[in-house]
């Protein structure tokens, strides 16, 4: 009887840990999106109704991890009024002789600004196919939430860096093919 009880508890414990392992990525992703942890930005449907007098400078960073691309920001920085939607462009060129499937990961620094930085539209939301030799301008429409002005821990934020890194999806897991740059 005692050995059977131990076996049941061990089996239940193993099943619980296995379930937790499968749930950890979606739970962590949700946690990062809600809190802005690690510089995770927010996704918004519309800009806020209120504008602030306060401005921050948004800097733009572009990187390529494992894809035959040339990737750069069209502007190095932009003054942004809290609550106002802003538009920035990146430019990507496929430097290879064949089409490449890529996806961009993103974050902002300082990390505590992540929960205030919201994107309305972004090339980073979907996997993309970039044709051989093709150059595309990629828009990002975003705003910095005016609630940042009221947050005591965010008073020192004067500059936010929006950073993207393109990955070749043939070597990157976790993405689904959904869109093509036309």
N, C-alpha and C positions, 0 to 999 in steps of 0.2 A: 504494500500500500504506500509506503513512504517513497520507494523508488519510482512508482508510477506518478506520484504527485510531483516529484522533482523533474521527471521527464516532461510532464505537462507544462510546468512553469518554464523549463528551459526552451521548449518548443514555442510557447507563447512569447517568451522574451526574444527569441530569434526572429519570429514573424514580426514583432513590433519593431525591432531594429531594421529589418529589411524594408518595412513600410516607411519608416522614417528616412531611410536612405533614398528611396524613390521620391519622397515628398520634399526633401531638403532643397533641391534646386528651385522648384516653383515657389516654395515658401521664402527662400532667400531672395529670389527675384522680386516677389511681391513686397517684402520688407524694404528692399532697396528703392523700389519705385515709390513707396509711400513715404519713406523718411528721407530720401535723397542720399542715403548712406553710400559712401564711396564715390560721390560725385555723380550719382545716377540722376539724370534729368527727368522731368515730368512730361507727360503728354497731355495736351489740353485741346478742347474743342473750340474755345474762343478766348480772346484776351479779356482780362478783368475790366470791370466798369470804371474803376478809379485809376487816375494817374497820380503820380507823386512828383514833387519838384526835384527829388533826388535823382541823380544820374550815376551810373556805373560805366566803366569802360569794359567792353567785351572784346577779348582777344581771340584770334582764331588760329588753331593749330591743325596741321594735316600730316598724317603718317601713313606708311604702307608697310605691312608686316611681311607678307609672303606672296605678293602678286606683282606682275610685270606692269606696274602703273606709275605714272607721274601724277602726283596729287598735291594740290596747293590751294590755299585760301585766296580768293580774289582780293580781299582786303585784309590788312593785318590786325586792325582793331576798329571799333565802332563805339561812339558814345551812345548809351541807351538810357532813356528815361524809364524809371520803374513804372510798369503797367502799360507802356506803349508797345505795340508789336513792331518788330524790326525784321528786316530782310538782309540776309548775307548770302554770298555765293562762294562755292568751292568749284574748282575745275579739276577734272580727272581725264587723263589720256592713257589709253591702252598702248603701251610701247611694244607689244609683241605682234607676231604675225598671225595669231589666232584669237578667237573670242575668249573672253575670260569671265567667269562667274564670280562675283564678289559681294561682300556685305561689309558694312561699316559698323564698328562698335564706337561708342561715344561716352564721354563723361565731361564733367566740368571740375575745375579747381578754382578756389578752394572747395573742398568736398562739402563743407557746410552750406555752400550756395546751391547745391544740387536740388534741394526741395523747393527752391524759389525760381529755378530756371525751367521754363516750360516751352515745349515745341508745339507749334500748330501744324507745321508741315516740315517734313525732313526726308531727304534721300536715304537716310539711315534706317527707315522703318522696314525696308524690304530688301531682299537679295536682288542684285542687278546683273544683267549680262551687258558687258561692254565689248563692242565689236573691235576686231583687230584694227589698230591705227586710229580709232575713233577718239574724239575729244568732246566732252560734255560739260556744260555748266550745271551745277547742282544747287538748287536753292534750299535755304533753311529759313523758315519763318518762326520767330520765337518772341518771347517776352520774359522779363524778369518781374516776378510778382511783387506788387507794391507792399505786400505783407512783410517783405524783408525789412522794410523801414521800421516796422513795429517790433521786430525781433531783437531783443537785447544782445544776443550772441552774434548777430549779423551786422552790427553797426560798423564794424571795422572793414567790411568788404567794400573795396573801391574798384577792384579789377576782377573780372571773371574770365577764365580761359576755357573756351569750348574746344574740345579736342576730339578728332576723329581718327580712327585707324582702319584702313581697308584691309580685309583678309580675303584670300582666295578661298572660295567656299568648297572647292574640291578637297582642300586640306583642313577645313574648319567644320566642326560638327555643331549642331544646335540651330541651324538655319534651314529655312524651307525656300525652295525656288518659287517666287510669286510674281516677279515683275521684270521687265526689260526696259532699259533706257531707249527711248525712241528718238 
